[in-house]
């Protein structure tokens, strides 16, 4: 597939960036100057955040890009429990504790994508390198069941006071309440 550069530019500007423990851990688009290859970690599809992953584009002439590689993300379907943990300080932190069990030794957590609309936060958690799911005859895995716990911080800084609902992979939901606007309090003392 070939794309004109304005299409790619808008796709890159509109792509979803994964949530991670800190901004430094978030995957970002990467342009390799030597080869001209552009790698985009994730792109949203209407109604499906993070659906396309590990997208690779190469220059294909003036103002054209060729799509050379991508995969469709697979939502993690081995989650057994989601618990919200909220700190008491201001600004508050809200973390989701994700518990589950991988059925084999190959399972790993991949990209995490968070979106928000008004007071609804949706979190999509994907498998990492899910080739073993698509073709188990090619990728051999141990048959050991492995429990896991992952802690995912929600992006709640700057939110107004109120009750927020979260949903994880369309299966688990809950809510939390911010008692006041979630910002650093203004310093009321004069210097």
C-alpha positions in Angstrom: 0.0 0.0 0.0 1.2 3.5 -0.8 0.2 6.6 1.0 0.7 10.3 0.3 2.7 11.9 3.1 -0.2 14.1 4.4 -2.1 10.9 5.2 0.8 9.5 7.1 1.3 12.8 8.9 -2.3 12.9 10.1 -2.1 9.2 11.1 1.0 9.8 13.1 -0.4 12.9 14.8 -3.7 11.0 15.6 -2.1 7.8 16.7 -2.6 6.4 20.1 0.4 6.3 22.4 0.4 3.5 25.0 0.2 4.2 28.7 3.1 3.1 30.7 4.6 3.7 34.2 6.2 7.0 33.0 6.4 9.2 29.9 9.9 7.8 29.3 8.4 4.3 28.9 5.8 5.2 26.4 6.5 4.0 22.9 6.7 6.7 20.3 7.0 6.8 16.5 10.6 6.3 15.4 12.2 7.6 12.1 15.4 5.9 11.0 17.4 8.6 9.1 19.6 6.1 7.4 16.8 4.0 5.8 14.0 6.4 6.0 11.9 3.8 7.8 9.1 5.1 10.0 7.9 2.8 12.8 4.7 3.7 14.6 3.9 1.7 17.7 0.1 1.9 17.5 -2.7 3.4 15.6 -6.4 3.6 16.6 -9.2 2.4 14.4 -12.6 4.0 15.0 -14.0 2.4 18.2 -10.8 0.2 18.6 -8.0 2.0 20.3 -4.5 0.5 19.6 -5.9 -1.9 17.0 -3.0 -1.7 14.6 0.5 -2.2 16.1 4.2 -2.2 15.1 3.5 -0.4 11.9 6.4 0.1 9.5 6.5 2.5 6.5 9.3 3.2 4.0 9.7 6.0 1.5 8.2 5.0 -1.9 9.0 8.0 -4.0 8.3 11.7 -3.6 5.6 12.3 -1.0 4.7 8.6 -0.9 5.1 6.0 1.8 4.7 2.2 1.5 3.2 0.2 4.3 5.6 -2.8 4.7 4.5 -4.3 8.0 1.9 -4.2 10.7 0.0 -6.5 13.0 -3.5 -6.4 14.5 -3.3 -6.3 18.3 -5.0 -9.1 20.3 -6.6 -8.0 23.6 -5.4 -9.9 26.6 -8.2 -12.4 27.5 -6.6 -14.0 30.5 -7.4 -11.3 33.1 -9.2 -12.6 36.2 -9.5 -9.5 38.3 -9.1 -5.7 38.1 -8.8 -3.6 41.2 -8.6 0.2 41.4 -6.2 1.7 44.0 -6.4 5.4 44.8 -3.9 7.4 46.8 -5.1 9.9 49.4 -2.8 12.8 48.6 -3.5 15.7 46.2 -3.0 15.3 43.4 -4.4 11.7 43.6 -2.9 8.8 41.7 -5.2 6.0 40.5 -3.7 2.7 39.7 -5.3 -0.4 38.2 -4.1 -3.7 39.6 -4.5 -6.3 36.9 -4.4 -10.0 37.9 -4.6 -13.0 35.7 -3.0 -16.2 34.5 -1.2 -17.0 31.3 -2.0 -20.6 30.2 1.5 -21.1 28.8 5.0 -19.8 29.3 4.8 -17.7 26.1 2.2 -15.1 27.4 3.3 -11.5 28.1 1.6 -8.2 28.4 2.2 -5.9 25.5 0.9 -2.4 24.7 -1.6 -0.7 27.0 -3.8 2.0 25.5 -6.0 4.4 27.6 -8.7 6.6 26.1 -11.1 8.9 27.9 -14.5 10.4 26.9 -16.0 12.7 29.6 -16.0 10.6 32.8 -15.4 7.2 31.1 -11.9 5.8 30.9 -11.3 2.8 28.7 -8.2 0.7 29.0 -7.1 -1.8 26.3 -4.4 -4.3 27.3 -2.8 -6.3 24.5 -0.7 -9.4 24.3 3.0 -8.9 23.4 4.2 -10.8 20.4 1.1 -13.0 20.0 2.5 -15.2 17.2 2.2 -18.1 19.6 -1.5 -17.6 19.8 -1.9 -17.4 16.0 0.3 -20.4 15.2 1.0 -22.6 18.2 2.5 -25.3 16.0 5.4 -23.0 15.0 6.0 -21.4 18.4 6.5 -23.9 21.1 5.6 -22.9 24.7 5.9 -24.6 28.0 2.5 -25.7 29.4 3.1 -24.0 32.8 0.3 -21.8 34.0 1.8 -18.5 35.1 -0.1 -16.0 37.3 0.7 -12.4 36.8 0.0 -9.0 38.4 0.5 -5.8 36.5 -0.1 -2.3 37.8 -1.2 0.3 35.3 -1.4 4.0 36.3 -4.4 5.9 34.9 -3.9 9.4 33.5 -5.9 11.3 36.1 -3.8 14.4 36.6 -5.7 17.5 35.7 -9.2 15.9 35.9 -12.0 17.8 37.5 -13.6 16.6 40.8 -16.2 13.9 40.2 -16.9 10.2 39.8 -15.1 8.4 36.9 -15.9 5.0 35.5 -13.2 2.7 34.0 -13.5 -0.3 31.8 -10.7 -2.8 31.0 -10.8 -4.8 27.7 -14.6 -4.4 27.7 -14.9 -7.0 30.5 -14.0 -5.4 33.8 -15.3 -2.1 35.1 -15.5 0.0 38.2 -15.3 3.5 39.4 -13.4 6.0 41.5 -14.1 9.5 42.8 -11.9 12.5 42.8 -13.0 14.7 45.8 -11.4 17.8 44.3 -9.9 18.9 41.0 -6.8 16.7 40.6 -4.0 19.3 40.3 -1.2 20.4 42.5 -2.6 22.8 45.0 -1.7 26.5 44.5 0.8 27.8 47.1 -1.1 30.1 49.3 1.9 31.4 51.2 3.7 34.6 50.1 7.5 34.4 49.7 
